[in-house]
């Protein structure tokens, strides 16, 4: 998905907000810093929440499943989670 791909109206309506694109940009930045994929950072974010939750994935090929499973080893700091959640502008160290 990208801001320019609007062929699925429901996806656009639900997820295509400026805040979500900023979260995705920040996840990509953290992924580069950590040496992980953006998907792994996003899953680590979901799995690192204090409230009970689950990450539902939909891999289309084995490599996508392997990428998602690798997210179990990614640990984000509280500062990184706050930054991904747009709670702070300051980039975590």
N, C-alpha and C positions, 0 to 999 in steps of 0.2 A: 504494500500500500504506500501511496505517496499523496501529497496534497493535490497533485495533478491528475490522479487516477480517480475519477468520480463515476465510474460505470455501475457501481452498486449503491443505489440511493440509500438503503438502510444503513450500510456501513458509514456513509457520509453523514447521515443524520445523527447517528449514535456516537461515532468516534472522531469525526473530523473537526475538532476544535483546536484553537491555537494552543491551549494548555497541553493537550495530548501530543501535538507535534513537538512542543518544547520538551516534554518528557521523553519522547523518542530520540530527540537530538541529544539530550543529556545521557540517556542510556547508551547511545552509540559512543559518546565521548568516554564514559566509564569503561565500556567494553574495550576500547583501544588502550586505555591506561592499564587495565587488568590483564590484557592479552586474552580476552574472552570474546564471545559473540554478543551482539546486541540482544539476541533471544535469551542467552544465558543470564544476562544482567536483568532482563525483564522478569524471567522466572525466579531468579534469586530474590528480586524485590517482592514478588507476590508471596513466595515461601517464607520470607523474613518478616512478615507482618505479625504484630502481636495478637491480633484477633484470629480466631479459628478460620481457616480458609483452605482452599485447594486450587491448584493450578491445573486447568484442563487444557491439554495439548491436542493437536490434530496433525501429527506428522503424516506426510504423504510418501515418504521413503525412509529407509533405515537410517540414512545419515542425519535426517531431521530428528529422529528419535534419539540417536546417539548424542546429538547436540543438546537436546533437552535434558537428557539424563545427566550430562556433564554439569548442568546448572546446580545439581545437588551439592557439588563441591565448592560453589562460589558463595563466599560470605561477604556481605556488604556491611560497612560500618553504619552506626546510627546517623552520622553526618551525611553519608552517601544516600541513605534512604530518605532523609529529610530533603536533600537536594533533588532527588528524583521526584519527590512528591511536591516540588515547587514550594516547600516551606521556607526555603532560604535561597538567596541569590549567590551566596558565597560558595565557590567550588570547594569541595572537600579536598583536603590535602592527601 
